[in-house]
Amino acid sequence: MSRSRLKLEEGWTSFLLLMLMLLSVVWAVRAAEWTDGLGILQWIAIAAMSLGLALAKGRRVPGIVAHLLSLAVGAIGVTFMLSLIFSPPIVPAGLVKPTQGLLATVSIMYQQMLRWFLDPSATEAWLSNFMFIVTLAVLTWLLCYISTWFVFRSHWAWGAIVPAGATCLLNIYYAPPRLVPYFILYCLCALLLIVRMHVYIRQKIWRRAAVNYNIDVDFTFLRDGALVSLLALFLAWTIPVAAASPRLADFWENFQEPWHKVQTQWNRLFTSLNYQGQSSLVSFGRTMTLGGAVNLGNSPVFEVWASEPHYWRAVAYDTYTGNGWTNTDNATLELRPDHSVLNPVPYLKQKEFTHTVRMLESGEDLLFFAGQFVRSSLFARARLAPVSLSAGPQPTTLVVLGTPSLYMTPLQLSGRQEALDVSKLSAGQQATEVSMLYALRTLRRNQSYTIVSLVSNATVGQLRTAGTDYPDWVTKRYLQLPPHLPRRVRLLSREITQGASTPYDQAVAIQDYLRRITYDQYISAPPAGHDVVDWFLFENRRGYCDYYATAMAVMCRAIGIPARVSQGYTPGEYMPATRSYQVHQLDAHAWPEVYFPGYGWIEFEPTSSEPLISRPEEGQSSLLPGQGLLPGEARTEAEEKFGLDEGIVEEDIADITLVQRQPWHTRLLHLALALLAILVSLLLGLIGWWHFSLRGLSAAVSVYEQVSRLGGLLGVPHQVHQTPVEYGESLAHRLMQGQEDVRSVIALYVKQRFSRSGLSEAEEQELQRRWPKLRSLMWRQILTPRWRKHKLRTPAWIPSSSLRPPNSL
């Protein structure tokens, strides 16, 4: 009786596979080390699966009752597990209850949770991390209970596999690459669970139909399923990923906007998690989280044809969260090619700048530009920060270098300078700043686009005299700092800038101080709950560009200077042969930008591994397109690094918009070789599976198994209701040749399988003699073209009596 109660209809193997699959997800979350205390998740998962199994197998328990009972038990169990790790560093005295022990802890815990729900951004870092654990604990209970219910009540394995897989992928996407083995374990268990549940369903059908089957079918299917699963995982890892497909990238683009909103809200709720993903790909989005080590490759991303080097911006961030940045610009505008409907903010000492980008990798949808965006050659979507111009520092006449033709009809001045009347953009009018620029379709490899923008040419003296009359729209957005910013960050900012009389000199002082900090891209992630700037300045004292840029922007804001952080790429490597700048993955960069009244956003470079940005002094001007060095003039640091402009003209830029492709026969050869490699891999895998699956079988059983497989390829599958003799007759009727070999092989198998004596030595020799001939005949029939098979059909004059089985069978 006790043994029958412990017997599980679906098999304990199914429960073990489900448990391993779900625990692999939980272990991956714990190994990501988002915060401390995640060890309770595995015990919550085991408890939820155990309760789910008991309720699923209790046939007398209605589903709605089982679910309500699970929620009640889950609330109690999760609360108890959370109380074991709840240890706030400081608890307000008013929250302490006179009750001692567990009830007091639970009471304080729920009151702290309510405080977080009312205002997540105003709570301490430890409470934010604890609420993250609460969220994961609740989701773990629901996921494990629902998955167990689907498998053992509904017998629907996909109801457990899909949610768990999505959770595992989401965790690994934002976590270090070392978590990939957990995903492999998940995939293996999921595939085997599918096989096991399929066998269980087939067994139920066979039992209802009173069909006898081998009791070892469970082991056989799991063994073969494990081999096929391992092969599938190997092919999935070796065949190029589908993410490189432009069509798939276009499809995924539809989900980018809502996903960015989810990311922004997530970062707002959980600001102090230990984000430590180590990425080998460059991805720019509306959030930037400062984490652990980065490992960028040297593969080229795009190349730029331009008259001078610039930073290629992907995104500008305005809000500092304590562990990173977010872009809060929600307004968007779709733009037509070569048509500008934007009103860029008018600034002094700007010039029109045109550059052309050719992508060397597919899948990117961001467009990279310098300075203020004006127009592009592609359909694009701009993310805008509305700007309300006010009287004061904004000029009524804008002096621009170059030939803009951007706002209104220009009035020619001496040389190459022009004056633009901007009186129509006077006080109260809405201008725009573009913080991000998307292509409406994902860019393909070798696709090109051209962007026109405005870049600053202000001198050091002009920036020193810019003053501090900042517009309201600047001070409202770009002086923001979180309330929990450590006081010593503000004190250090004042100490560094003491004695500097202008905002420009103060920004330079902060820049020079940060450049003395050691550059290190292999740092560990900041501890949970720490402000990243405070940790970078006072504890770690090393980091990479994200940390340098963030520190300078925060320190500038701390002393009243508006600043922001931008991400994108450095100018790249200058290629004299093509007169272009080639940008690689390792050129991904973050830098601060400081606002100067009348001159706009000016880049600074606090990262110690990068050269300082060269700015013209009074009486000097930067090189204009097509100019070389003046006699006796020294090269700037940027020119030493990126090379001189050798007179790029518009014809040079126009040439590169043509897509360069390999000859058609070369592409066809590469495709054929790739298909051949895939076919050879599949063939070798099939041969290995064929022989390995027959291991351990007796000679007659092995031969009969191969006959059944080849018969299936011939279109004569073994039906469930057929005996071996009946199947042999149907196969002999189809072959029309070698009928004696078929009947002899079947007879020997029947004797081996069902007689007590088995086969004699002479009968085994006969089997070894007849099987190779029959195998060769069946393979010839399989490989014979259809029109040849039609000619080989049985002539009508052959009597059907000759096809009857002999009396011996």
Buried (B, 14 or more C-beta within 10 A) or exposed (E): EEEEEEEEEBBEBBBBBBBBBBBBBBBBBBBBBBBBBBEBBBBBBBBBBBBBBBBBEEEEBEEEEBBEBBEEBBEEBBBEBBBEBBEBEEEEEEBEEEEEEEEBBBBBBBBBBEBBEEEBBEBBBBBBBBBBBBEBBBBBBBBBBBBBBBBBBEBEBBBBBEBBBEBBEEBBEBBBEEBEEBBBBBBBBBBBBBBBBEBBEBBEEBEEEEEEEEEEEBEEBBBBBBBBBBBBBEEEEEEEEEEEBBEBBEEBBEEEEEEBEEBBEBBBBBBBBBBBBBBEEBEBBBBBBBBBBBEBEEEBBBBBBBBBBBBBBBBBBBBBBBBBBBBBBEEEEEBEEEEBEBBBBBBBBBBBBBBBBBBBBBBBBBBBBBBBBBBBBBEBBBBBBEBEBBEEBBBEEBBBBBEBEBBEEBEEEEEBEBBBBBEEBEEEEEBBBBBBBBBEBBBBBBBBBBBBBBBBBBBBEBBBEBEEEBBEBBEEBBBBBBEBBBEEBBEBBEEBBEEBEBBBBBBBBBBEBBBEBEBBBEBEBBBBBBBBBBBBBEEBEBBBBBBBBBBBBBBBBBBEBBBBBBBBBBBBBBEEEEBBBBBBBBBBBBBBBBBBBBBBBBBBBBBBBBBBBEBBEEEEBBBBBEBEEEEEEEEBEBBEBBBBBEEBEEEBBEEBBEEEEEEEEEEEEEEEEEEEEEEEBEEEBEEEBEEEBBEEBBBBBBBBBBBBBBBEEBEBBBEEEEEBBBBBBBBBBBBBBBBEBBBBBBBBBBBBEEEEEEBEEEBBEBBEEBBEEBBEBBEEBEEEEEEEBEEEEEEEEEEEEEEEBEEEB
